Amino acid sequence: MAPEAPWTLTIPSDLQLLTLARSFVEGVCRVAGFDERATRAIVMATDEATNNVIRHAHSGHPEATLQIQCHFVPEGVEVPLLDEGAPFDLNAVPHLDPAELRVGGRGVFLMRALMDELSCQPRGERGNTLRMVKRCPRHPPAGQAG
């Protein structure tokens, strides 16, 4: 059986499009039949990642685009985000104490807490692939392939 093609959304770096990105990921999760809890976690983690790309990786580059992919895998879903920012070292972001009061720096903490895997790889001179995986069962609605 051939692997399913990823569901893909490519958007410009515009914070006004965060709602579109959230709706896309939520729709994909519903098609897959993920439960409400898994869907909320995937949407929230992807929203944080998208927000970080627009605000930080693409800061000063409104012409840059980012791509959100959703791959159904046997154990759940893999969500790669492809940006056009400078290389980013995810391992350099400290693991925060959730009780610590601070402004900012919570995006990566939330992604780590909500997803089962989180990694980031550079894509050439400019660009990164942030890869998030959520392990959760699929229960596609009746009449849909799964």
C-alpha positions as CSV (number, residue, x, y, z in Angstrom):
1,M,0.0,0.0,0.0
2,A,1.5,3.4,-1.0
3,P,1.8,6.0,1.7
4,E,-0.8,8.8,1.6
5,A,0.3,12.1,0.2
6,P,0.7,14.8,2.8
7,W,-2.0,17.5,3.3
8,T,-0.3,20.8,2.7
9,L,-0.9,24.5,3.3
10,T,1.5,27.2,2.2
11,I,0.9,30.7,3.5
12,P,2.8,34.0,3.5
13,S,4.2,35.3,6.8
14,D,1.2,37.2,8.0
15,L,-0.1,36.8,11.5
16,Q,-3.6,37.4,10.2
17,L,-3.4,34.0,8.6
18,L,-2.9,32.1,11.9
19,T,-6.7,31.4,11.9
20,L,-6.5,29.8,8.5
21,A,-3.5,27.6,9.6
22,R,-5.4,26.5,12.7
23,S,-8.6,25.7,10.7
24,F,-6.5,23.7,8.2
25,V,-4.9,21.6,10.9
26,E,-8.1,21.1,12.8
27,G,-9.9,20.0,9.5
28,V,-7.1,17.5,8.8
29,C,-7.4,16.1,12.3
30,R,-11.2,15.7,12.0
31,V,-10.8,13.9,8.6
32,A,-8.3,11.5,10.4
33,G,-10.8,11.0,13.2
34,F,-8.5,12.0,16.0
35,D,-10.3,12.6,19.3
36,E,-10.9,16.1,20.6
37,R,-8.0,16.0,23.1
38,A,-5.4,15.0,20.4
39,T,-6.9,17.5,17.9
40,R,-6.6,20.4,20.4
41,A,-3.0,19.4,21.2
42,I,-2.0,19.2,17.5
43,V,-3.7,22.5,16.6
44,M,-2.2,24.3,19.6
45,A,1.3,23.1,18.9
46,T,1.1,23.9,15.2
47,D,-0.3,27.4,16.1
48,E,2.7,28.0,18.4
49,A,5.1,26.8,15.8
50,T,3.5,28.9,13.0
51,N,3.4,32.0,15.3
52,N,7.1,31.5,16.1
53,V,8.1,31.2,12.4
54,I,6.2,34.4,11.5
55,R,7.4,36.4,14.5
56,H,10.9,35.2,14.7
57,A,12.3,33.2,11.8
58,H,10.6,35.4,9.2
59,S,10.9,38.7,11.1
60,G,11.7,41.4,8.6
61,H,10.9,39.1,5.7
62,P,7.2,39.4,5.1
63,E,7.7,37.9,1.6
64,A,8.8,34.6,3.1
65,T,6.4,31.7,3.1
66,L,5.9,28.8,5.4
67,Q,4.4,25.4,4.6
68,I,2.5,23.2,7.0
69,Q,2.3,19.5,6.1
70,C,0.3,16.8,7.8
71,H,1.3,13.2,7.1
72,F,-0.8,10.4,8.6
73,V,1.5,7.7,10.0
74,P,0.5,4.4,11.5
75,E,0.9,5.7,15.0
76,G,-0.8,9.1,14.5
77,V,0.3,12.2,12.6
78,E,3.6,13.9,11.7
79,V,3.4,17.7,11.2
80,P,6.5,19.2,9.5
81,L,6.7,23.0,9.2
82,L,9.0,24.3,6.5
83,D,10.2,27.9,6.9
84,E,12.6,30.2,5.2
85,G,14.4,31.5,8.3
86,A,18.0,31.3,9.4
87,P,19.1,27.9,10.8
88,F,17.5,27.3,14.2
89,D,18.9,25.1,16.9
90,L,15.9,23.7,18.9
91,N,18.3,22.0,21.3
92,A,19.6,25.5,22.4
93,V,16.1,26.3,23.7
94,P,16.2,25.4,27.4
95,H,13.6,23.1,29.0
96,L,11.7,25.5,31.2
97,D,10.3,25.0,34.6
98,P,6.6,25.4,34.1
99,A,6.3,27.2,37.4
100,E,8.9,29.8,36.4
101,L,7.2,33.2,35.8
102,R,8.5,34.8,32.6
103,V,7.2,36.6,29.5
104,G,7.8,34.8,26.2
105,G,9.7,31.6,25.6
106,R,6.7,29.4,26.1
107,G,6.1,28.3,22.5
108,V,8.8,25.6,22.4
109,F,7.8,24.5,26.0
110,L,4.2,24.1,24.8
111,M,5.2,22.2,21.6
112,R,7.4,19.8,23.7
113,A,4.5,19.3,26.2
114,L,1.8,18.8,23.6
115,M,3.5,16.6,21.1
116,D,5.3,13.3,21.5
117,E,8.3,14.2,19.3
118,L,9.8,17.6,18.4
119,S,12.9,18.1,16.2
120,C,14.3,20.8,13.9
121,Q,16.7,20.4,10.9
122,P,18.2,23.1,8.7
123,R,17.2,23.1,5.0
124,G,20.2,24.5,3.1
125,E,21.4,28.1,3.7
126,R,18.0,29.4,4.7
127,G,15.1,27.4,6.0
128,N,14.3,24.8,8.6
129,T,12.0,21.8,8.9
130,L,10.4,21.7,12.4
131,R,9.0,18.2,12.8
132,M,6.3,17.4,15.3
133,V,4.8,14.0,15.9
134,K,1.6,13.2,17.9
135,R,0.9,9.5,18.6
136,C,-2.9,9.1,18.7
137,P,-5.3,6.5,17.2
138,R,-7.3,7.4,14.1
139,H,-11.1,6.8,14.0
140,P,-12.1,8.1,10.6
141,P,-15.8,8.9,10.2
142,A,-17.9,6.1,8.7
143,G,-17.6,6.0,4.9
144,Q,-14.0,7.4,4.8
145,A,-10.8,5.5,4.2
146,G,-8.4,5.3,7.1
